[in-house]
């Protein structure tokens, strides 16, 4: 054997061609480039969240300073102000720990509560139980049993005994004074009711439909035709009631819900569980499917309609899921959706791009007939630098302003522009919703008359400028 090896020394070696080595080197470079690109995207996403969190926290700080100087705040809104302050402090801690998404969520919660207090202070008849934060489609409310139905608008207040109704194309977000946020889905009706006797818990009486809740430092009670759900503090939960059968569903994705039927049965619903109510009976808690993780495209992706005509949406598979629901919408409440599919069996979907705009999309999993929670939504923007005629777009974007609300030196500026337009107020970029709407808190330091400048700029660089004259009165 030794002599054979000596005669044929190359026989026991593998040979690799130069082309193979080059291919392996190219593949390694591609993998390294993808890894660097992923790390770069994650870094950019973190910086973007950090900037937005810091911006909202600056607004909250101004609102807190304004309200702490109000004598009526201490006498009538001590609990609400304390809740907002705690959320702000938690946001500060999260920011120091580089948890920017949690910091942003806490800062937004604090801002919404503070704005609710400011609006309540403006009412001569006193504060309401809650107010509309955002409205999409047909949403109505009325004062008590005998009032006329009115169109709901952002920042309209609700009091005990008021009715709220959404149509098939309607949805709304409602913030209660204790910081509880309700998202009202289409085809829903409920009554705002006072808290339980001897307690300050917020409460509604739900006749039919679906509501999602995000509670703050207090519990929230939802009464249905055949049950009562007590949503504990710091919980995310949902309650649905079928209009025809009055069958109810009670579930939670975070925290705990305690359900009691009219027949005396009780159930404790833990995170990622639901209970079904049929008549006086309550089912045992059953697990909900997991929340899908979106993969592609990256959040806030920008696409040129002149170069890209298709977009692939991808998400991770949820264990045990038999199908998925996919929604693509022009608004963050997901009504009047561009795509609303409930029977997707694959974890990818290819969209044909037909027009400009900013869109949001999300996915939910189904397992054994049960729908799980929606994924965190992502945005993508479709823009074209040329009009359909092939000529450069020279038309300035529309810019409609709502009433600018004044609170001394603080002003709430809201309006709408075309989807995809960049909005700046006094030189600072403002986050816009998918339908082009925006809201921004502005604080001015100089007393007397001043101007707020609102600028909208489209993808072709066309601009529209509005100047609103305001009177500044610092406390």
C-alpha positions in Angstrom: 0.0 0.0 0.0 2.8 2.4 0.8 4.5 1.8 -2.5 1.2 2.4 -4.3 0.7 5.8 -2.6 4.3 6.7 -3.6 3.6 5.9 -7.2 0.3 7.8 -7.3 0.5 10.6 -4.8 -2.5 12.6 -6.3 -4.9 9.6 -6.2 -5.8 10.2 -2.5 -6.5 13.9 -2.8 -9.6 15.8 -3.8 -9.2 18.5 -6.5 -11.3 21.7 -6.5 -11.5 23.8 -9.6 -10.7 27.5 -9.6 -14.2 28.3 -10.8 -15.7 26.4 -7.8 -13.5 28.4 -5.4 -14.6 31.6 -7.1 -18.2 30.6 -6.8 -17.9 29.8 -3.1 -16.2 33.1 -2.6 -19.0 34.9 -4.4 -21.6 33.1 -2.3 -19.8 34.1 0.9 -19.7 37.7 -0.2 -23.5 37.6 -1.0 -24.2 36.1 2.4 -22.0 38.7 4.1 -23.7 41.5 2.2 -27.2 40.2 3.2 -26.1 40.0 6.8 -24.7 43.6 6.7 -27.9 44.8 5.0 -30.1 43.2 7.7 -28.0 44.7 10.4 -28.2 48.1 8.7 -32.0 47.8 8.4 -32.3 46.9 12.1 -30.1 49.8 13.1 -32.2 52.2 10.9 -35.5 50.9 12.3 -34.2 51.4 15.8 -33.1 54.9 15.1 -36.5 55.7 13.5 -38.4 54.4 16.5 -36.1 56.3 18.9 -36.6 59.6 17.1 -40.4 59.1 17.1 -40.4 58.1 20.8 -38.3 61.1 21.8 -40.6 63.4 19.7 -43.8 62.1 21.4 -42.2 62.3 24.8 -41.3 65.9 24.3 -44.9 66.6 23.5 -46.0 64.8 26.7 -43.6 66.8 28.7 -45.1 70.1 27.4 -48.6 68.8 28.1 -47.7 67.8 31.7 -46.2 71.2 32.4 -49.4 72.8 31.0 -51.8 70.7 33.1 -49.8 70.8 36.3 -50.4 74.6 36.3 -54.2 74.1 36.1 -56.0 74.3 39.4 -58.9 72.3 38.0 -56.6 69.5 37.1 -55.7 68.8 40.7 -59.3 68.9 41.9 -61.0 66.9 39.2 -58.5 64.8 37.2 -55.9 63.7 39.8 -56.3 60.0 38.9 -56.1 60.6 35.2 -53.0 62.9 35.5 -51.3 60.3 37.8 -52.0 57.5 35.2 -50.5 59.7 32.4 -47.5 60.5 34.6 -46.8 56.8 35.3 -47.0 56.0 31.6 -44.6 58.8 30.9 -42.2 57.6 33.6 -42.4 54.0 32.2 -41.7 55.3 28.7 -38.6 57.1 30.1 -37.3 53.9 31.6 -38.0 52.0 28.4 -36.1 54.6 26.4 -33.1 54.4 28.8 -33.1 50.6 28.2 -33.2 51.1 24.4 -36.7 49.5 24.2 -37.9 52.2 21.8 -41.2 50.5 20.7 -42.3 50.1 24.3 -41.2 53.7 25.0 -43.3 54.9 22.0 -46.3 53.0 23.1 -46.1 54.4 26.7 -45.6 57.9 25.5 -48.6 57.7 23.1 -50.8 56.4 25.9 -49.7 59.3 28.2 -50.3 61.8 25.4 -53.8 60.5 24.7 -54.9 60.7 28.3 -53.4 64.3 28.7 -55.2 65.5 25.5 -58.5 64.0 26.9 -58.0 66.0 30.1 -57.4 69.2 28.1 -60.5 68.7 26.0 -62.5 68.0 29.1 -61.3 71.2 30.7 -62.6 73.2 27.7 -66.2 71.9 28.2 -68.3 74.3 30.4 -70.6 71.4 31.4 -67.8 69.3 32.7 -65.9 66.2 31.4 -67.3 63.2 29.7 -66.5 59.6 30.3 -64.6 59.2 27.1 -63.8 60.8 23.7 -63.2 59.7 20.1 -59.5 59.6 19.3 -59.9 58.6 15.6 -62.8 57.8 13.3 -63.0 56.0 10.0 -66.1 55.5 7.9 -69.7 55.7 9.3 -69.6 56.0 13.1 -72.6 57.5 15.0 -73.4 58.4 18.6 -76.3 59.8 20.4 -77.1 61.3 23.9 -79.2 58.8 25.8 -82.3 56.9 24.6 -84.1 59.9 23.1 -81.4 61.9 21.3 -80.7 62.1 17.6 -77.8 60.1 16.1 -74.9 62.3 15.2 -71.8 61.8 13.1 -68.8 61.0 15.3 -65.7 63.1 14.9 -62.3 63.0 16.4 -62.2 64.4 20.0 -66.0 64.4 20.4 -66.8 63.5 24.1 -69.0 60.7 25.4 -70.9 60.6 28.7 -72.7 57.9 30.7 -75.8 56.7 28.9 -74.5 57.6 25.4 -74.8 55.1 22.5 -72.1 54.4 19.9 -72.8 52.6 16.7 -70.5 51.6 13.8 -71.7 50.7 10.3 -70.3 48.0 8.1 -67.6 50.4 6.9 -67.1 52.1 10.2 -64.5 51.8 13.0 -63.2 54.1 15.8 -60.8 54.4 18.6 -62.2 55.7 21.9 -60.1 56.7 24.9 -61.7 56.6 28.4 -60.7 58.9 31.1 -58.8 56.2 33.0 -56.6 55.6 29.9 -58.4 52.5 28.6 -58.3 52.4 24.8 -61.2 50.8 22.9 -61.0 49.9 19.2 -64.6 49.5 17.9 -64.9 47.3 14.9 -67.5 47.5 12.2 -71.2 46.5 12.9 -71.0 47.2 16.7 -73.3 49.0 19.1 -72.8 49.7 22.8 -73.8 52.0 25.7 -71.3 54.0 27.8 -72.2 53.2 31.4 -71.0 54.4 34.8 -68.5 52.4 36.8 -69.8 49.9 39.4 -71.1 51.3 42.6 -68.4 52.1 45.0 -65.7 51.8 42.4 -64.1 53.8 39.6 -64.0 51.0 37.0 -64.9 52.1 33.5 -67.8 50.1 32.0 -69.8 49.6 28.8 -73.0 47.6 27.9 -72.4 45.9 24.6 -75.4 45.0 22.5 -73.6 43.4 19.5 -70.4 43.6 17.6 -66.7 43.4 18.5 -64.4 45.6 20.6 -60.7 45.4 21.4 -59.5 46.8 24.7 -56.1 47.9 26.0 -56.4 48.8 29.7 -54.1 51.0 31.7 -53.9 51.1 35.5 -57.6 50.3 36.1 -59.9 47.4 35.2 -62.6 47.7 32.6 -66.0 46.0 32.6 -68.0 44.9 29.5 -71.5 43.7 30.0 -73.1 41.6 27.3 -76.7 40.2 27.0 -75.7 37.1 28.9 -72.4 37.7 30.7 -70.0 40.3 32.3 -66.3 40.5 31.5 -63.9 42.1 33.9 -60.7 43.0 32.1 -58.0 43.4 34.5 -55.5 46.3 34.5 -52.6 46.3 31.9 -54.4 43.8 29.7 -55.2 43.5 25.9 -58.5 41.7 25.3 -61.4 41.4 23.0 -65.2 40.9 23.4 -67.5 39.9 20.6 -71.3 39.4 20.6 -73.2 37.9 17.7 -76.2 40.1 16.9 -78.6 37.2 16.1 -77.8 34.6 18.7 -76.1 36.7 21.4 -73.3 34.2 21.6 -70.2 35.8 23.0 -66.5 35.4 22.8 -64.0 36.6 25.4 -60.3 36.5 24.8 -57.0 38.0 25.9 -53.5 38.4 24.4 -52.0 40.0 27.5 -53.3 40.1 31.1 -56.4 38.5 32.4 -60.2 38.5 31.8 -62.7 37.2 34.4 -66.0 36.2 32.8 -69.2 35.5 34.7 -72.3 34.3 32.9 -75.9 35.1 33.8 -76.3 31.5 35.0 -73.6 31.9 37.6 -70.6 30.2 35.8 -67.2 31.9 36.0 -64.1 31.5 34.0 -60.6 33.1 34.2 -59.1 33.7 30.8 -55.3 33.8 30.7 -53.1 35.2 28.0 -53.7 33.7 24.5 -56.9 32.0 25.6 -60.6 32.5 24.8 -63.9 31.5 26.3 -67.2 31.1 24.3 -70.5 31.9 25.9 -73.7 30.2 24.7 -76.8 31.1 26.6 -76.0 30.7 30.3 -73.0 28.4 29.6 -69.3 29.2 29.4 -66.8 26.9 27.6 -63.5 25.9 29.2 -60.7 28.3 28.1 -59.1 27.2 24.9 -55.8 28.4 23.4 -55.7 31.0 20.6 -53.4 30.7 17.6 -50.2 32.6 17.9 -49.6 36.1 16.5 -47.8 35.9 13.0 -44.5 37.7 12.6 -44.3 39.7 9.4 -41.1 39.2 7.3 -41.2 41.1 4.1 -41.2 43.8 3.0 -39.5 45.9 5.7 -41.7 48.3 7.5 -42.1 51.7 5.7 -40.8 50.2 2.5 -40.9 52.7 -0.4 -41.7 51.5 -4.0 -41.4 53.3 -7.3 -44.5 52.5 -9.4 -42.5 53.2 -12.6 -40.1 50.3 -11.8 -42.0 47.9 -9.6 -45.4 46.4 -10.5 -45.6 43.6 -7.9 -45.0 43.3 -4.2 -44.5 40.1 -2.2 -45.9 40.0 1.4 -44.4 37.3 3.6 -44.8 36.2 7.2 -43.7 33.3 9.4 -45.9 30.2 9.7 -47.8 29.9 13.0 -47.6 26.3 14.4 -50.9 24.4 13.8 -52.5 27.2 11.7 -54.7 25.9 8.9 -55.2 29.2 7.2 -54.5 33.0 7.5 -56.4 36.2 7.1 -54.7 39.0 5.2 -55.8 42.7 5.2 -54.3 45.6 3.2 -55.8 49.0 3.9 -55.3 52.7 3.4 -56.1 53.4 7.1 -54.8 52.1 10.4 -58.3 51.0 11.5 -58.5 48.5 8.6 -61.9 49.4 7.2 -62.8 49.6 3.5 -59.8 47.4 2.9 -58.0 47.1 -0.5 -57.6 43.4 0.3 -59.6 41.4 2.9 -58.9 37.7 2.5 -59.6 35.1 5.1 -58.6 31.8 3.4 -54.9 32.1 2.7 -53.1 28.8 3.1 -49.6 30.0 2.1 -47.4 32.4 4.1 -46.8 34.6 1.0 -49.0 36.7 -1.1 -48.1 38.6 -4.3 -49.9 42.0 -4.8 -50.2 43.8 -8.1 -49.5 47.5 -7.7 -52.1 49.7 -9.5 -51.8 53.1 -7.9 -50.0 55.4 -5.6 -50.6 55.7 -1.8 -49.5 54.6 1.6 -50.9 51.2 2.8 -50.9 49.2 5.9 -51.1 45.4 6.1 -51.5 42.7 8.8 -52.0 39.0 9.1 -53.9 36.7 11.6 -53.8 32.9 11.9 -56.8 30.5 12.1 -56.6 27.2 14.0 -59.5 24.9 14.5 -61.8 27.6 13.4 -60.5 30.2 15.9 -58.8 33.4 14.8 -55.8 34.5 16.7 -54.6 38.1 17.3 -53.5 40.3 14.3 -49.9 40.8 13.7 -48.4 44.3 14.4 -49.1 46.2 11.2 -46.5 47.3 8.7 -46.6 50.1 6.2 -45.4 50.4 2.6 -45.6 53.4 0.2 -46.2 53.3 -3.5 -45.2 56.5 -5.4 -44.5 57.6 -8.9 -42.4 60.5 -10.0 -44.3 60.9 -13.2 -48.0 61.2 -14.0 -49.9 58.8 -16.1 -49.3 60.9 -19.2 -45.5 60.5 -19.0 -45.0 64.2 -18.0 -43.5 65.3 -14.7 -46.1 65.8 -12.0 -46.4 69.5 -11.2 -49.6 69.5 -9.2 -49.2 70.5 -5.6 -50.8 68.1 -3.0 -54.0 68.9 -1.3 -53.8 70.1 2.3 -57.0 70.5 4.3 -56.8 71.7 7.9 -59.3 70.9 10.6 -60.0 73.4 13.4 -56.8 74.1 15.4 -57.6 73.7 19.0 -55.9 76.1 21.5 -54.9 75.4 25.1 -53.0 78.5 26.0 -49.6 77.9 24.6 -50.4 74.4 23.3 -52.2 73.8 20.0 -53.5 70.6 18.5 -53.1 70.8 14.7 -54.9 68.2 12.5 -55.8 67.8 8.9 -55.4 65.7 5.8 -53.3 65.6 2.6 -52.9 63.1 -0.2 -51.6 59.7 0.8 -47.8 59.5 0.8 -47.2 63.2 1.2 -44.6 64.4 3.7 -46.1 66.8 6.3 -44.1 69.3 8.2 -45.3 71.6 10.9 -43.0 74.5 11.8 -40.2 72.7 10.1 -40.7 69.4 12.0 -41.8 66.3 10.1 -45.2 64.8 11.3 -46.2 61.2 11.2 -49.2 60.6 8.8 -51.7 57.9 8.7 -52.1 55.7 5.6 -55.1 57.9 4.4 -53.0 61.1 4.6 -54.5 62.3 7.9 -52.3 63.7 10.7 -52.4 65.2 14.2 -49.6 67.1 15.9 -49.2 68.9 19.3 -47.4 72.2 19.0 -46.2 74.3 21.9 -45.2 78.0 21.3 -43.3 80.0 23.9 -43.7 83.6 22.7 -46.9 85.3 24.0 -49.2 87.1 21.6 -50.1 86.5 18.0 -48.0 84.0 16.1 -48.2 81.6 13.1 -48.2 77.9 12.7 -46.8 76.8 9.3 -48.1 73.5 7.8 -46.3 72.2 4.7 -47.2 69.2 2.5 -44.7 67.9 -0.1 -45.4 65.0 -2.6 -43.0 62.6 -4.1 -42.3 64.9 -7.1 -41.3 67.7 -4.8 -44.5 69.8 -5.2 -45.4 71.7 -2.1 -48.5 73.3 -0.5 -48.1 75.7 2.4 -50.8 76.8 4.9 -50.2 79.4 7.6 -52.6 79.5 10.6 -52.6 82.5 12.9 -52.9 81.7 16.6 -52.8 83.7 19.9 -50.4 82.3 22.4 -51.1 82.8 26.1 -48.6 81.1 28.4 -49.8 80.3 32.0 
